[in-house]
Amino acid sequence: MFRHIFALAGRQHGLVTRAQLASLGFERHRVARWIASGQLEEVHLNVLAVGGSPRTPARDVLATTLETGHDTSASHTTAAALWGLGGFRLTPHHVVVTRISRHHHRLPWRVHQFTGLVAAHRRWIDDIPVTSPALTMLHLASMVSLPRLSRAVDNAWSLGLLTGRDLRDLDDRLAKQGRDGIVKLRKVAAARGENWIPPQSNIESRFMDLIHTSTGLDFRRQVVIAGQDWTARVDFLHDPSKTVVEIQSERYHVALTDAAADRLRRGRLEALGYRVVEVWDNELFQVPDVVVDRVVEAVHRAA
């Protein structure tokens, strides 16, 4: 008899709900005896765990969604953490439902209402219902700063979780509904365009944020420059001044890159009229003002 519960709980991180037990034909008094004997443990009012099953962060999130209701999905920063986006944590738990009820007001976590798109944008990660990456970005837009939202979008894009089309489709469906964060997300999407190449590392994101915030200069990233019989992909290019910025890593670049090849590459770029500025990764965090001054000076000299 208990094997049916084990089978169900095995698909839900050791969890079952009272409603699920009732659907299997188990009466309340029998469930109460199992709780009293320790075979089942109360996690929330309507969520139980098989005795001895391990408590994990994933189980806690799933328990939150099960207690909230059948149409619930993890959302906002909780969803971002489930999708593996850096800088976000599972707690405090955020979930989204299509309609808020009195039951939801009594819950100790954040319950958000979002009608119309929850079912269409519901995904599953490790058996946990979660909002799609695109909808997660919209929810983040309503609660985080523009730079942090930009980094989250870039991170999700680089992981292959979303594309510009996903953001555009979401915008098309919500443009007339006045959703919180839609204007901010639209701004982020518009800045990237159709052929956006997301940053390959946090170092690139750090440089972009630093230069744009400090100077307002617009650099294109991962640009291919072609000579007569060679091509090179540079990290950043300021088109009006033909200023190239290359981000070097002391951990990898010094050990793996031939200095002679570096000189040759730089000489070829300068022969085409480009001014090359080298920035080391540690400088971006330790002496950002020095980086800004170096880049600005190169741009002004070129101009």
MOSUL-V860090 format. One record per pair of residues at least 4 apart in sequence whose C-alpha atoms are under 8 Angstrom apart, sorted by sequence separation. I is the first residue (numbers start at 1). GAP is how many residues later the second one is. D is the distance in whole Angstrom. If there is no record, write none. Layout:
BEGIN
[[I;GAP;D] [I;GAP;D]]
END
This chain:
BEGIN
[[1;4;8] [2;4;6] [3;4;6] [4;4;6] [5;4;6] [6;4;6] [7;4;7] [8;4;7] [9;4;6] [10;4;5] [12;4;7] [16;4;7] [17;4;6] [18;4;6] [19;4;6] [20;4;6] [21;4;7] [22;4;5] [26;4;7] [27;4;6] [28;4;6] [29;4;6] [30;4;6] [31;4;6] [32;4;6] [33;4;6] [34;4;6] [35;4;6] [36;4;8] [42;4;8] [43;4;6] [44;4;7] [49;4;7] [55;4;6] [56;4;6] [57;4;6] [58;4;6] [59;4;6] [60;4;6] [61;4;6] [62;4;6] [63;4;6] [64;4;6] [65;4;6] [66;4;7] [68;4;6] [74;4;6] [75;4;4] [76;4;6] [77;4;6] [78;4;6] [79;4;6] [80;4;6] [81;4;6] [100;4;6] [101;4;7] [102;4;7] [103;4;7] [107;4;8] [114;4;7] [117;4;6] [118;4;6] [124;4;5] [125;4;7] [131;4;6] [132;4;6] [133;4;6] [134;4;7] [135;4;6] [136;4;6] [137;4;6] [138;4;7] [139;4;7] [140;4;6] [141;4;7] [144;4;6] [145;4;6] [146;4;6] [147;4;6] [148;4;6] [149;4;6] [150;4;6] [151;4;6] [152;4;6] [153;4;6] [154;4;6] [155;4;6] [156;4;6] [157;4;6] [162;4;6] [163;4;7] [164;4;6] [165;4;6] [166;4;6] [167;4;6] [168;4;6] [169;4;6] [170;4;6] [171;4;5] [174;4;7] [175;4;8] [178;4;7] [181;4;6] [182;4;6] [183;4;6] [184;4;6] [185;4;6] [186;4;6] [187;4;6] [188;4;7] [189;4;7] [192;4;5] [200;4;7] [201;4;7] [202;4;6] [203;4;6] [204;4;6] [205;4;6] [206;4;6] [207;4;6] [208;4;6] [209;4;6] [210;4;6] [211;4;6] [212;4;4] [226;4;6] [227;4;6] [238;4;6] [239;4;7] [249;4;5] [250;4;6] [251;4;7] [252;4;6] [253;4;5] [257;4;8] [258;4;6] [259;4;6] [260;4;6] [261;4;6] [262;4;6] [263;4;6] [264;4;6] [265;4;6] [266;4;6] [267;4;6] [268;4;7] [269;4;7] [270;4;5] [279;4;7] [280;4;7] [281;4;7] [282;4;6] [283;4;5] [284;4;5] [287;4;7] [288;4;6] [289;4;6] [290;4;6] [291;4;6] [292;4;6] [293;4;6] [294;4;6] [295;4;6] [296;4;6] [297;4;6] [298;4;6] [299;4;6] [9;5;4] [10;5;8] [16;5;7] [21;5;6] [22;5;6] [26;5;7] [34;5;5] [35;5;5] [42;5;6] [43;5;5] [55;5;7] [65;5;8] [74;5;5] [75;5;7] [80;5;6] [81;5;7] [100;5;8] [124;5;5] [125;5;7] [131;5;6] [141;5;7] [144;5;6] [156;5;5] [157;5;5] [162;5;8] [174;5;7] [199;5;6] [211;5;7] [212;5;6] [226;5;4] [237;5;7] [238;5;5] [248;5;6] [249;5;7] [250;5;8] [252;5;8] [257;5;7] [269;5;5] [270;5;6] [279;5;8] [282;5;8] [283;5;6] [9;6;5] [21;6;8] [22;6;8] [34;6;6] [35;6;6] [42;6;5] [43;6;6] [66;6;7] [81;6;8] [105;6;8] [123;6;6] [124;6;6] [156;6;6] [157;6;6] [199;6;6] [211;6;7] [212;6;7] [225;6;6] [226;6;6] [237;6;6] [238;6;7] [269;6;8] [270;6;7] [8;7;8] [9;7;6] [35;7;7] [41;7;5] [42;7;6] [65;7;6] [81;7;5] [104;7;7] [122;7;7] [123;7;5] [175;7;7] [224;7;7] [225;7;5] [237;7;5] [269;7;8] [283;7;8] [284;7;7] [6;8;8] [8;8;7] [40;8;6] [41;8;5] [65;8;6] [80;8;6] [81;8;5] [82;8;7] [122;8;6] [123;8;6] [141;8;6] [174;8;8] [224;8;6] [225;8;6] [236;8;6] [237;8;6] [283;8;7] [31;9;8] [40;9;6] [41;9;6] [65;9;7] [80;9;8] [81;9;6] [122;9;5] [123;9;6] [140;9;7] [224;9;4] [225;9;7] [235;9;8] [236;9;5] [40;10;5] [41;10;6] [78;10;7] [121;10;6] [122;10;6] [223;10;5] [224;10;6] [234;10;7] [235;10;6] [236;10;7] [266;10;7] [5;11;8] [39;11;6] [40;11;5] [77;11;6] [78;11;6] [79;11;7] [100;11;8] [121;11;5] [171;11;7] [208;11;8] [222;11;6] [223;11;5] [234;11;7] [235;11;5] [39;12;5] [77;12;6] [78;12;4] [100;12;7] [137;12;7] [222;12;5] [223;12;7] [234;12;6] [235;12;7] [279;12;7] [38;13;6] [61;13;7] [77;13;7] [78;13;6] [100;13;6] [118;13;7] [221;13;8] [222;13;5] [223;13;7] [77;14;8] [78;14;7] [95;14;8] [97;14;7] [99;14;6] [121;14;7] [221;14;6] [222;14;6] [223;14;7] [78;15;6] [79;15;8] [94;15;6] [95;15;6] [96;15;6] [97;15;6] [98;15;5] [99;15;7] [137;15;7] [171;15;7] [221;15;4] [5;16;8] [47;16;7] [77;16;8] [78;16;6] [93;16;6] [94;16;5] [95;16;5] [96;16;5] [97;16;5] [98;16;5] [99;16;7] [137;16;7] [220;16;5] [221;16;6] [77;17;7] [78;17;8] [92;17;7] [93;17;6] [94;17;6] [95;17;6] [96;17;6] [97;17;6] [98;17;5] [219;17;6] [220;17;5] [277;17;8] [76;18;6] [92;18;8] [94;18;7] [96;18;6] [97;18;7] [98;18;7] [219;18;5] [220;18;6] [277;18;7] [44;19;8] [47;19;7] [74;19;8] [75;19;5] [76;19;7] [167;19;8] [219;19;5] [220;19;8] [43;20;7] [47;20;6] [74;20;6] [75;20;5] [98;20;7] [218;20;6] [219;20;7] [46;21;6] [74;21;4] [75;21;6] [97;21;7] [168;21;8] [217;21;8] [277;21;7] [45;22;7] [73;22;5] [74;22;6] [96;22;8] [167;22;7] [199;22;8] [44;23;7] [72;23;6] [73;23;5] [133;23;7] [275;23;7] [72;24;6] [73;24;7] [197;24;8] [72;25;5] [164;25;7] [197;25;8] [71;26;6] [72;26;8] [19;27;8] [71;27;7] [275;27;7] [18;28;5] [69;28;8] [133;28;6] [134;28;6] [164;28;8] [17;29;6] [18;29;6] [61;29;8] [64;29;8] [133;29;6] [164;29;7] [165;29;8] [17;30;4] [18;30;7] [65;30;7] [164;30;6] [244;30;7] [246;30;7] [248;30;7] [250;30;7] [16;31;6] [17;31;6] [242;31;7] [243;31;6] [244;31;6] [245;31;6] [246;31;6] [247;31;6] [248;31;6] [249;31;6] [250;31;7] [15;32;7] [16;32;5] [61;32;7] [134;32;6] [164;32;8] [242;32;5] [243;32;5] [244;32;5] [245;32;5] [246;32;5] [247;32;5] [248;32;5] [249;32;5] [250;32;8] [15;33;6] [16;33;6] [57;33;8] [134;33;6] [232;33;8] [242;33;6] [243;33;6] [244;33;6] [245;33;6] [246;33;6] [247;33;6] [248;33;6] [249;33;8] [15;34;4] [16;34;8] [243;34;7] [245;34;7] [247;34;6] [14;35;6] [15;35;6] [135;35;8] [14;36;6] [68;36;7] [134;36;7] [149;36;8] [142;38;5] [143;38;8] [146;38;7] [150;38;6] [14;39;6] [68;39;8] [141;39;8] [142;39;4] [149;39;8] [158;39;8] [9;40;8] [13;40;8] [14;40;8] [141;40;5] [142;40;8] [158;40;5] [9;41;7] [139;41;8] [140;41;8] [141;41;7] [157;41;6] [158;41;7] [227;41;8] [83;42;8] [138;42;8] [139;42;7] [146;42;8] [158;42;7] [82;43;7] [138;43;6] [141;43;6] [155;43;7] [204;43;8] [6;44;7] [15;44;8] [138;44;6] [141;44;6] [154;44;5] [155;44;8] [203;44;8] [13;45;8] [14;45;8] [73;45;8] [154;45;6] [227;45;8] [13;46;6] [12;47;8] [138;47;6] [15;48;7] [71;48;8] [82;48;8] [137;48;7] [13;49;8] [17;49;7] [73;49;7] [12;50;8] [17;50;8] [83;50;7] [245;50;8] [79;51;6] [79;52;6] [80;53;8] [74;54;8] [151;54;7] [73;55;8] [74;55;6] [75;55;6] [243;55;7] [73;56;5] [74;56;4] [75;56;6] [80;56;7] [243;56;6] [72;57;7] [73;57;5] [74;57;6] [79;57;6] [242;57;8] [73;58;6] [241;58;6] [77;59;8] [241;59;8] [243;59;7] [76;60;6] [242;60;7] [75;61;6] [76;61;8] [238;61;8] [241;61;5] [147;62;7] [241;62;6] [65;63;8] [76;63;5] [77;63;7] [240;63;8] [65;64;8] [75;64;7] [76;64;5] [62;65;8] [62;66;5] [86;66;8] [61;67;7] [62;67;8] [85;67;7] [58;68;8] [86;69;8] [58;70;8] [85;70;6] [85;71;7] [207;77;7] [215;77;8] [203;78;7] [206;78;7] [210;78;8] [214;78;7] [203;81;8] [211;81;6] [215;81;8] [210;82;8] [12;115;7] [11;116;7]]
END
